[in-house]
Amino acid sequence: SSNFGWGSFRPAVAPATMKTVCGILALLLGLAAASEPKQYPVTKVVDLLKDMQTKLEQEAEDDEAVDEKMKCWCTSTEEEKTTSIAATTAHISSLESTIDSTIADISRLNSEITGHQEDLEKSQASLASATAQREKQAATFKKEEAELEQSLLSVTLAIKTLSKKTSFLSSTKTQQEQEKALELLHNLQMKHSAMLMGIISPHQRKLVLALTSARVSKQSAPTGPVDDYTPASSEVLGIMEQMKDTFETNLNETRDAEASSKSSFVSLSAAKSDEIKATEDALVEKGSQLAATKTKQAESKEDLEDSKESLASDQKFKADAAAKCADFDAEYAERVKSRTEEIDGCSKAQAILTDDANRDVFSKTLGFMQLSSVKKNQEKAAAVLNAAALKAHDTKLAAFAVTVRLDTFDAVKKEIDSLKGSLTTAQAEEVTQKDSCVERLSSNALDMQQTTNDETQTESKLKGYEASVTKTNASMNTIKGEIQQLQKDLVTAEEHKNASVKEFQQTITDQTNAQTALNQALTVLQQVYEKPRGKSLLQKKATQAPQTASQDQPKGFKDYAPSSGATGAVGLLTQIIGDSKVMVKEAQVGMAEAISDFASFQEDTTSSMATKNKSLIDLGLQKSETTEHVLSTSDTLQELKATGTALAEKNSALHEECDFLIKNFDLRQEARSQEMEALDTAKAYLNGMQGNVTA
């Protein structure tokens, strides 16, 4: 811009007034030009060459300063980008190693999770199988225990029966009991033949068989004297004692084996439960590690992509900078060469034109003088300009009036050219600036709208992912609650089963003891009421002649007969014993059903827990993936918000920069056009155009 700041012109007076002032100025300058003495043409050339040389030297200095700045920029850019590229390359290598490591870790963790799941299923199946086997063993033990207790009780009673000594009055009843004892002996021998193998010798077996066969023969033979049949012998009692000892030994061994099996099962169950819990804990831990590793892999991949983009950008920038620096070096060298030639040419031309011999020649051939009234016209022009400045309150115009009054004619023309050039440049720059403002404002508006849309969509996605995480957490909590409930149900069912089994066992024990007592009572009644009665009382009653009783003689005994309630008591005891046996069988069946039902429930519950645990792991992996989306989407949203803030700040800055320009663009363009038109008219007058000027 000029010394008077016309390049940033903001009109202080109306365009019409400015046009009038410029017209007056042009007329006065034209009049001054008509009378101002001219310089020698050669002198003008020399002055022009001096100005050119001065300008060329100044431009050379300016180029040198620019070259120094450019070289500094090229060097610093080369070093900075080289360092950045090396650091980014190393970071990319590290990220690739991290990603490879996470791929291996994910594969390993998936394999470990699969292995833990298989181990969990095997452990649960093994525990279920061991539980079922233990329950089967317990049922078998109870059955064997009951049978051995019954056999032991039976052989004890048989020994007691065979050990009794017979008498004349009780021989028939005793024989019957002894025969039953022998039959029981034979049945027990047949039932427990495997157990008694090696305990009862073949001779003893034959003896028992022979005694039993003899009893059968006697039952089919005609009734005769019974005094010659005495089955209770020391050898038979010895056999029974051996059987009793064997039953007791086997019962104790069976109980010991049951206690050992129960203890082993408790230890195995505890170990398997600990193993299952450890496996489940390992599954949860490995699932967490897998989720963290996947998150790390996703972040590393995102960082790798950004780093590769940054590396490509740095490499491109470095290459572009190197090309620009090379082009600049070549351009600077060319400019130095060309400007040196120009300065040398100007210097040589001045030397030729200022040579003394040539000066004399130029004075004789080119010199002339012209009278003028420059001072008078300059004063008039200055007065008119000053009056216009006072009217418009324009200090710049007043300053220019002083310049017109004091400067030479050529200086005024030169200033007019300078002013017009500044106005033309400002006019074009303002058009370019306006176009740039419009384009940047439009682009900024589009970017803001796009960013707003992207931010809205990203927020919607983030809410969706967060809702999915919340839903997954709720599902996982529900499944965990269901698993805990299943575990509680399993414990409750086992407690119920154990209580039922204990109750059934107690029932069997109580009924067995009751049967023992009832059988003893039944035996006593049978011994009393089923044995043969003495004939003396009956015969005496039948042969006694009727006697006449005196008044003082007391009455004799009433007719003797067994108690009429004995038959009912014996029958009732027999019925009660039968009912008790039925209850024992029902208790055994109920106990077996309780164990079987618990085994089925345990199997179903274990399978359900395994399924739910697998669902829990799947949901954990799904939650990890969704959490990765939440993190990446949240980062994207923050970036969009930052971009939106930056665009808003840029929009504010653009409005601050461009609003005044766009609003006043037409007025400024019109005013500046009028100024340039006035300057053209003024220069035309100075070059000799004739005409009248009206204010």
C-alpha positions in Angstrom: 0.0 0.0 0.0 1.0 3.6 -0.4 2.3 6.0 2.2 -1.3 7.2 2.7 -2.9 3.7 3.3 -5.1 3.6 0.3 -4.9 -0.2 0.1 -7.1 -0.5 3.2 -9.5 2.3 2.2 -12.8 2.8 3.9 -14.5 5.9 2.4 -15.0 8.7 4.8 -17.0 10.8 2.2 -19.7 10.0 -0.3 -18.5 8.5 -3.7 -19.9 11.5 -5.6 -17.9 13.9 -3.5 -14.7 11.8 -4.0 -15.3 11.7 -7.8 -15.6 15.6 -7.9 -12.4 16.0 -5.9 -10.5 13.6 -8.1 -11.7 15.4 -11.2 -10.4 18.8 -9.9 -7.1 17.2 -8.9 -6.6 15.8 -12.4 -7.3 19.1 -14.1 -4.9 21.1 -11.9 -2.2 18.5 -12.3 -2.7 18.6 -16.1 -2.2 22.3 -16.1 0.9 22.0 -14.1 2.3 19.4 -16.5 1.9 21.7 -19.4 4.2 24.3 -17.9 6.8 22.2 -15.8 10.3 22.1 -17.2 11.4 18.7 -18.4 14.5 16.8 -17.6 17.0 15.5 -20.2 15.9 12.2 -21.5 19.3 10.6 -20.8 19.1 11.9 -17.2 15.7 10.2 -16.8 17.3 7.0 -18.1 20.2 7.2 -15.7 17.8 7.9 -12.8 15.7 5.0 -13.9 18.7 2.7 -14.1 19.8 3.8 -10.6 16.3 3.1 -9.3 16.4 -0.3 -11.0 19.8 -1.2 -9.6 18.7 -0.1 -6.1 15.6 -2.2 -6.4 17.5 -5.2 -7.7 20.0 -5.0 -4.9 17.1 -4.8 -2.4 15.4 -7.7 -4.0 18.7 -9.7 -3.9 18.9 -9.0 -0.2 15.3 -10.0 0.3 15.9 -13.2 -1.7 18.9 -14.0 0.4 16.9 -13.6 3.6 14.2 -15.8 2.2 16.8 -18.4 1.2 18.2 -18.5 4.7 14.8 -19.0 6.2 14.0 -21.7 3.6 17.3 -23.5 4.2 16.6 -23.4 7.9 13.1 -24.8 7.3 14.4 -27.5 5.0 17.0 -28.6 7.5 14.7 -28.6 10.5 11.9 -30.3 8.5 14.3 -33.0 7.3 15.6 -33.7 10.9 12.1 -33.5 12.4 10.5 -35.8 9.9 13.4 -38.3 9.9 13.1 -38.5 13.7 9.3 -38.8 13.5 9.5 -41.5 10.8 12.1 -43.5 12.8 10.0 -43.3 15.9 6.8 -44.2 14.1 8.5 -47.1 12.3 9.7 -48.4 15.7 6.2 -47.9 17.2 4.6 -49.8 14.2 7.1 -52.7 14.7 6.2 -52.7 18.4 2.5 -52.7 17.7 2.8 -55.5 15.1 4.7 -57.6 17.7 2.0 -56.8 20.2 -0.8 -57.8 17.8 1.1 -61.0 16.9 1.5 -61.7 20.7 -2.2 -61.1 21.3 -3.2 -63.4 18.4 -1.1 -66.1 20.1 -2.5 -65.3 23.5 -6.1 -65.3 22.2 -5.5 -68.7 20.6 -3.9 -70.0 23.7 -6.7 -68.7 26.0 -9.4 -70.1 23.7 -7.6 -73.5 23.8 -7.3 -73.2 27.6 -11.0 -72.2 28.0 -12.0 -75.2 25.8 -9.8 -77.4 27.9 -11.2 -76.1 31.2 -14.7 -76.6 29.8 -13.9 -80.2 29.0 -12.3 -80.7 32.4 -15.4 -79.1 34.1 -17.7 -81.4 32.2 -15.5 -84.5 33.0 -15.3 -83.5 36.7 -19.0 -83.0 36.9 -19.7 -86.3 35.1 -17.2 -88.0 37.3 -18.8 -86.6 40.5 -22.2 -87.6 39.3 -21.0 -91.1 38.4 -19.3 -91.5 41.8 -22.4 -90.2 43.6 -24.6 -92.7 41.7 -22.1 -95.5 42.4 -21.9 -94.5 46.0 -25.7 -94.5 46.3 -25.8 -97.9 44.7 -23.2 -99.2 47.1 -25.2 -97.7 50.1 -28.4 -99.4 48.9 -26.5 -102.7 48.4 -25.0 -102.4 51.9 -28.3 -101.8 53.5 -29.8 -104.8 51.8 -26.8 -107.0 52.8 -26.8 -105.6 56.3 -30.5 -106.3 56.7 -30.1 -109.8 55.3 -27.1 -110.6 57.5 -28.8 -109.1 60.6 -31.9 -111.3 59.9 -29.7 -114.4 59.3 -27.7 -113.7 62.4 -30.9 -113.3 64.4 -32.4 -116.4 62.9 -29.3 -118.6 63.6 -29.1 -117.1 67.1 -32.7 -118.1 67.8 -32.1 -121.5 66.2 -29.1 -122.1 68.4 -31.2 -121.2 71.4 -34.0 -123.5 70.3 -31.7 -126.5 69.6 -30.0 -126.0 72.9 -33.2 -126.6 74.9 -33.6 -129.9 76.6 -36.8 -131.8 76.0 -39.2 -133.3 78.5 -42.1 -135.6 78.3 -44.6 -132.8 78.4 -42.8 -130.5 76.0 -41.3 -133.0 73.6 -43.7 -132.6 70.7 -43.5 -128.8 70.8 -39.8 -128.8 71.2 -39.5 -131.3 68.3 -41.4 -129.0 66.1 -39.2 -126.0 67.0 -36.1 -128.0 66.5 -37.3 -129.3 63.2 -38.0 -125.7 62.2 -34.5 -124.8 63.4 -33.1 -127.6 61.2 -35.1 -126.3 58.3 -33.8 -122.8 58.9 -30.3 -124.1 59.2 -30.7 -125.8 55.8 -32.2 -122.7 54.2 -29.4 -120.4 55.6 -26.8 -122.9 54.4 -28.3 -122.8 50.9 -28.8 -119.0 50.9 -25.3 -118.3 52.1 -23.5 -121.2 50.4 -20.9 -119.0 48.9 -20.2 -117.2 52.2 -20.0 -120.5 54.1 -17.8 -122.2 51.5 -14.7 -123.4 53.4 -16.4 -122.7 56.7 -18.9 -125.6 56.6 -17.2 -128.9 55.6 -18.8 -131.3 53.2 -19.4 -133.7 56.0 -21.3 -131.0 57.9 -23.3 -130.2 54.8 -24.3 -133.8 54.4 -25.2 -134.0 58.0 -27.6 -131.0 57.7 -29.0 -132.5 54.6 -29.5 -135.9 56.2 -31.2 -134.4 59.3 -33.5 -132.4 57.1 -34.4 -135.4 55.0 -35.0 -137.5 58.1 -37.4 -134.9 59.4 -39.3 -135.0 56.1 -39.5 -138.8 56.3 -40.8 -138.7 59.9 -43.5 -136.2 58.9 -44.7 -138.7 56.2 -44.4 -141.8 58.5 -47.3 -143.1 60.8 -47.5 -141.4 64.1 -45.5 -143.1 66.7 -43.4 -142.5 69.7 -41.4 -139.3 69.5 -38.8 -140.1 72.1 -36.4 -141.6 69.6 -35.9 -138.3 67.6 -33.3 -135.9 69.0 -32.0 -133.5 66.3 -30.3 -131.2 68.7 -26.8 -132.6 68.7 -23.5 -131.0 69.6 -22.3 -131.3 66.0 -25.4 -129.4 64.6 -24.9 -126.7 67.3 -21.3 -126.5 66.3 -22.3 -125.9 62.7 -24.7 -123.2 63.8 -22.1 -121.5 65.9 -19.7 -121.5 63.0 -22.5 -119.9 60.8 -23.2 -117.3 63.5 -19.5 -116.5 63.8 -19.3 -116.2 60.0 -22.4 -114.0 59.8 -21.0 -111.7 62.6 -17.6 -111.5 60.9 -19.1 -110.8 57.5 -21.5 -108.2 59.0 -18.6 -106.4 60.7 -16.6 -106.6 57.5 -19.5 -105.3 55.5 -20.0 -102.4 57.9 -16.3 -101.6 57.8 -16.3 -101.7 54.0 -19.3 -99.4 54.0 -17.6 -97.0 56.4 -14.5 -97.0 54.2 -16.5 -96.5 51.0 -18.4 -93.7 52.6 -15.2 -92.0 53.8 -13.6 -92.5 50.4 -16.7 -91.0 48.7 -16.7 -88.0 51.1 -13.0 -87.4 50.3 -13.6 -87.9 46.6 -16.7 -85.6 46.6 -14.8 -82.9 48.4 -11.8 -83.2 46.0 -14.1 -83.1 43.0 -16.1 -80.2 44.3 -12.8 -78.3 44.9 -11.7 -79.3 41.4 -14.9 -78.1 39.9 -14.8 -74.8 41.7 -11.1 -74.3 40.7 -12.0 -75.0 37.1 -15.0 -72.6 37.2 -12.7 -69.9 38.7 -10.1 -70.6 36.0 -12.8 -70.3 33.4 -13.9 -66.9 34.7 -10.2 -65.8 35.0 -9.4 -67.0 31.5 -12.5 -65.3 30.2 -11.4 -62.0 31.7 -7.9 -62.4 30.3 -9.4 -63.2 26.9 -11.6 -60.1 27.0 -8.6 -57.9 28.1 -6.4 -59.4 25.4 -9.0 -58.8 22.7 -9.4 -55.2 23.9 -5.6 -54.8 23.8 -5.6 -56.2 20.3 -8.3 -53.9 19.0 -6.6 -50.9 20.5 -3.3 -52.0 19.0 -4.8 -52.5 15.6 -6.5 -49.0 15.7 -3.2 -47.5 16.9 -1.3 -49.4 14.1 -3.7 -48.1 11.5 -3.3 -44.5 12.8 0.5 -44.9 13.0 0.7 -46.2 9.4 -1.4 -43.2 8.2 0.9 -40.9 10.2 4.0 -42.6 8.8 2.7 -42.3 5.2 1.8 -38.7 5.9 5.3 -38.0 7.3 7.0 -39.8 4.4 4.9 -37.9 1.9 5.5 -34.6 3.6 9.3 -35.3 3.8 9.4 -36.2 0.1 7.3 -33.1 -0.8 9.5 -30.9 1.4 12.7 -32.4 -0.2 11.2 -31.7 -3.7 10.2 -28.2 -2.7 13.6 -27.5 -1.2 15.4 -28.8 -4.3 13.1 -26.7 -6.5 13.7 -23.7 -4.3 17.5 -24.2 -4.4 17.3 -24.4 -8.2 15.0 -21.3 -8.4 17.2 -19.3 -6.0 20.3 -20.1 -8.0 18.6 -19.1 -11.2 17.3 -15.9 -9.5 20.8 -15.0 -8.2 22.2 -15.6 -11.7 19.6 -13.5 -13.5 19.6 -10.7 -10.9 23.4 -10.5 -11.0 23.3 -10.2 -14.8 20.6 -7.4 -14.4 22.7 -5.5 -11.8 25.8 -5.8 -14.0 23.9 -4.6 -17.0 22.5 -1.6 -15.1 25.9 -0.7 -13.8 27.5 -0.9 -17.2 24.7 1.2 -18.8 25.1 3.9 -16.2 28.8 4.0 -16.7 28.3 4.5 -20.5 25.6 7.2 -20.1 27.5 9.1 -17.4 30.8 9.2 -19.2 32.0 12.8 -19.7 32.5 12.5 -23.4 29.0 11.1 -23.9 27.5 13.7 -21.6 28.7 16.5 -23.8 27.3 14.8 -26.8 24.0 14.3 -25.1 23.9 18.0 -24.1 24.4 19.2 -27.7 21.9 16.9 -29.3 19.1 16.3 -26.7 19.0 19.3 -24.4 16.0 21.7 -24.4 14.1 23.9 -21.9 10.5 24.7 -21.4 9.1 27.6 -19.5 6.2 26.7 -17.1 4.0 28.0 -14.4 4.4 24.8 -12.3 4.5 26.5 -9.0 1.3 28.5 -9.6 -0.7 25.4 -10.8 0.6 23.3 -7.9 -0.5 25.9 -5.4 -4.0 26.0 -7.1 -4.2 22.2 -7.0 -3.1 22.1 -3.4 -5.7 24.7 -2.4 -8.5 22.8 -4.1 -7.3 19.5 -2.5 -7.0 21.1 0.9 -10.5 22.6 0.6 -11.9 19.2 -0.3 -10.0 17.6 2.6 -11.5 20.1 5.0 -15.0 19.5 3.6 -14.6 15.7 3.8 -12.6 15.7 7.1 -10.1 13.5 5.3 -6.6 13.8 6.8 -5.1 11.6 4.2 -6.4 13.8 1.4 -5.0 16.9 3.3 -1.6 15.2 3.5 -1.7 14.5 -0.2 -2.5 18.2 -0.9 0.7 19.1 0.9 2.6 16.6 -1.2 1.1 18.1 -4.4 2.2 21.6 -3.3 5.8 20.5 -2.4 6.7 17.6 -4.7 7.9 17.7 -8.3 5.6 17.0 -11.2 7.2 13.6 -11.8 6.9 12.7 -8.2 3.1 13.4 -8.3 2.7 11.3 -11.4 4.7 8.5 -9.8 2.6 8.7 -6.7 -0.6 8.5 -8.8 0.7 5.3 -10.5 1.6 3.9 -7.2 -1.8 4.7 -5.8 -3.6 3.1 -8.7 -1.4 0.0 -8.6 -2.2 -0.4 -4.9 -5.9 0.2 -5.5 -5.9 -2.4 -8.4 -4.1 -4.9 -6.3 -6.4 -4.3 -3.3 -9.5 -4.6 -5.6 -8.3 -8.0 -6.9 -7.2 -9.2 -3.5 -10.6 -8.2 -2.0 -12.5 -10.2 -4.7 -10.2 -13.2 -4.0 -10.6 -12.7 -0.3 -14.4 -12.5 -0.6 -14.5 -15.7 -2.8 -12.3 -17.4 -0.2 -14.5 -16.3 2.6 -17.7 -17.5 0.9 -16.1 -20.8 0.0 -14.6 -21.3 3.5 -17.9 -20.4 5.2 -19.8 -22.8 3.0 -17.3 -25.6 3.5 -17.2 -24.9 7.3 -21.1 -25.0 7.4 -21.1 -28.3 5.5 -18.3 -29.7 7.8 -20.3 -28.6 10.9 -23.5 -30.2 9.6 -21.6 -33.5 8.7 -19.9 -33.5 12.1 -23.2 -32.9 13.8 -24.8 -35.8 11.9 -21.9 -38.1 12.6 -21.9 -37.1 16.3 -25.7 -37.9 16.5 -25.2 -41.2 14.8 -22.2 -42.1 17.0 -24.1 -41.1 20.1 -26.9 -43.4 19.0 -24.5 -46.3 18.4 -22.8 -45.7 21.7 -26.2 -45.7 23.5 -27.0 -49.0 21.7 -23.7 -50.6 22.7 -24.1 -49.4 26.3 -27.6 -50.7 26.4 -26.3 -54.0 25.1 -23.6 -54.1 27.8 -26.3 -53.4 30.4 -28.5 -56.1 29.0 -25.7 -58.6 28.9 -24.8 -57.8 32.5 -28.4 -58.3 33.5 -28.4 -61.6 31.7 -25.2 -62.7 33.3 -26.4 -61.8 36.8 -29.6 -63.7 36.1 -27.7 -66.8 35.0 -25.4 -66.5 38.0 -28.4 -66.3 40.2 -29.9 -69.3 38.5 -26.7 -71.3 38.9 -26.5 -70.3 42.6 -30.2 -71.4 43.0 -29.4 -74.7 41.3 -26.5 -75.3 43.6 -28.7 -74.5 46.6 -31.4 -76.8 45.2 -28.9 -79.5 44.7 -27.7 -79.1 48.3 -31.3 -79.1 49.6 -32.1 -82.1 47.5 -29.1 -84.0 48.8 -30.0 -83.0 52.4 -33.6 -84.2 51.8 -32.3 -87.4 50.2 -30.0 -88.1 53.1 -32.7 -87.3 55.6 -35.1 -89.6 53.7 -32.5 -92.4 53.5 -31.7 -92.0 57.2 -35.5 -92.1 58.0 -35.9 -95.2 55.9 -32.9 -96.8 57.5 -34.2 -96.0 60.9 -37.6 -97.4 60.0 -36.0 -100.6 58.8 -33.9 -100.8 62.0 -36.9 -100.1 64.2 -39.1 -102.6 62.3 -36.4 -105.2 62.5 -36.0 -104.7 66.2 -39.8 -104.7 66.6 -40.0 -108.0 64.6 -37.4 -109.5 66.9 -39.4 -108.5 70.0 -42.7 -109.6 68.4 -41.2 -113.0 67.3 -40.0 -113.5 70.9 -43.4 -112.7 72.3 -45.0 -115.0 69.6 -42.6 -117.8 70.5 -43.5 -117.5 74.2 -47.3 -117.6 73.4 -46.8 -120.5 71.1 -44.8 -122.4 73.6 -47.6 -121.9 76.2 -50.7 -122.3 74.1 -49.7 -124.6 71.4 -48.0 -127.4 73.4 -50.0 -130.6 74.4 -51.9 -130.4 77.7 -51.6 -133.1 80.4 -54.2 -135.9 80.3 -54.7 -136.2 84.1 -56.9 -133.1 84.4 -59.1 -134.1 81.5 -59.3 -137.8 82.4 -60.0 -137.0 86.0 -62.8 -134.7 85.0 -64.3 -137.3 82.7 -64.2 -140.3 85.2 -65.2 -138.5 88.4 -68.6 -139.6 89.7 -71.1 -137.1 90.7 -71.0 -136.3 94.4 -73.5 -134.7 96.6 -72.1 -131.6 98.0 -72.7 -130.7 101.6 -73.6 -127.3 102.7 -70.2 -126.7 104.3 -68.0 -128.1 101.5 -66.5 -125.4 99.2 -66.9 -125.7 95.5 -64.1 -127.3 93.6 -62.2 -126.0 90.5 -64.1 -125.0 87.5 -63.5 -126.9 84.3 -59.9 -126.0 83.0 -59.5 -124.7 79.5 -56.8 -122.6 77.8 -57.5 -118.8 77.6 -59.9 -118.0 74.8 -57.9 -114.9 73.9 -54.7 -116.8 73.2 -55.7 -117.5 69.6 -56.5 -113.9 69.0 -53.3 -112.7 70.5 -51.2 -115.1 68.5 -53.0 -114.2 65.3 -52.7 -110.5 66.0 -49.0 -110.8 66.7 -48.6 -112.8 63.4 -50.5 -110.0 61.6 -48.4 -107.3 63.2 -45.2 -109.1 62.2 -46.4 -109.4 58.7 -47.3 -105.8 58.5 -43.9 -104.9 59.9 -42.2 -106.9 57.2 -44.3 -105.1 54.6 -43.2 -101.8 56.1 -39.6 -102.9 55.9 -40.0 -103.8 52.2 -41.7 -100.5 51.5 -39.0 -98.6 53.4 -36.3 -100.4 51.3 -38.2 -99.5 48.1 -38.7 -95.9 49.3 -35.0 -95.6 50.1 -34.0 -96.9 46.7 -36.4 -94.5 45.0 -35.1 -91.6 47.0 -31.5 -92.4 46.0 -32.5 -92.9 42.4 -34.6 -89.7 42.3 -31.7 -87.7 43.7 -29.3 -89.2 41.2 -31.6 -88.2 38.3 -32.1 -84.7 39.8 -28.3 -84.3 40.4 -27.6 -85.4 36.8 -30.2 -83.0 35.4 -29.0 -80.1 37.7 -25.3 -80.7 36.8 -26.1 -80.7 33.1 -28.2 -77.5 33.5 -25.4 -75.8 35.4 -22.8 -76.8 32.7 -25.1 -75.3 30.1 -25.6 -72.1 32.1 -21.8 -71.9 32.7 -21.2 -72.1 29.0 -23.8 -69.4 28.4 -22.1 -67.3 31.0 -18.8 -67.6 29.2 -20.4 -66.8 25.9 -22.1 -63.8 27.4 -18.8 -62.7 28.9 -17.1 -62.9 25.5 -20.0 -61.0 23.9 -19.7 -58.4 26.7 -16.0 -58.0 26.0 -16.6 -57.4 22.3 -19.4 -54.9 23.0 -17.2 -53.2 25.5 -14.5 -52.8 22.8 -17.2 -51.2 20.6 -18.1 -48.9 23.5 -14.5 -47.8 24.0 -13.8 -47.2 20.3 -17.2 -45.5 19.7 -16.6 -43.3 22.8 -13.2 -42.3 21.5 -14.8 -41.5 18.1 -17.5 -39.4 19.8 -14.9 -37.4 21.7 -13.0 -36.8 18.5 -16.2 -35.7 16.7 -17.0 -33.4 19.6 -13.5 -31.9 19.5 -13.8 -31.6 15.7 -17.2 -29.8 16.2 -15.7 -27.4 18.8 -12.8 -26.7 16.4 -15.2 -26.1 13.5 -17.3 -23.8 15.7 -14.3 -21.8 16.7 -13.2 -21.7 13.1 -16.7 -20.5 12.1 -16.6 -17.7 14.6 -13.1 -16.7 13.4 -14.3 -16.8 9.8 -17.3 -14.6 10.6 -15.1 -12.2 12.4 -12.7 -12.1 9.4 -15.3 -12.1 6.6 -18.6 -10.5 7.8 -17.5 -6.9 7.4 -15.9 -7.7 4.0 -19.0 -9.5 2.6 -21.4 -7.0 4.0 -19.5 -3.9 2.5 -18.1 -5.6 -0.5 -20.1 -3.8 -3.2 -19.7 -0.4 -1.6 -15.9 -0.9 -1.2 -15.6 -2.1 -4.8 -17.6 0.8 -6.2 -15.6 3.4 -4.1 -12.3 1.9 -5.1 -13.3 1.8 -8.8 -14.2 5.5 -8.6 -10.8 6.2 -7.1 -9.0 4.4 -9.8 -11.1 6.2 -12.5 -10.2 9.6 -10.9 -6.5 8.6 -10.9 -6.6 7.6 -14.6 -8.3 11.0 -15.4 -5.7 12.9 -13.4 -2.8 11.1 -15.1 -4.4 11.8 -18.5 -4.4 15.6 -17.7 -0.8 15.4 -16.5 0.1 13.8 -19.9 -1.4 16.8 -21.7 -5.2 16.1 -22.1 -7.2 19.3 -22.4 -10.6 19.8 -20.8 -12.7 21.7 -18.3 -13.2 20.5 -14.8 -16.4 21.3 -12.9 -16.7 21.0 -9.2 
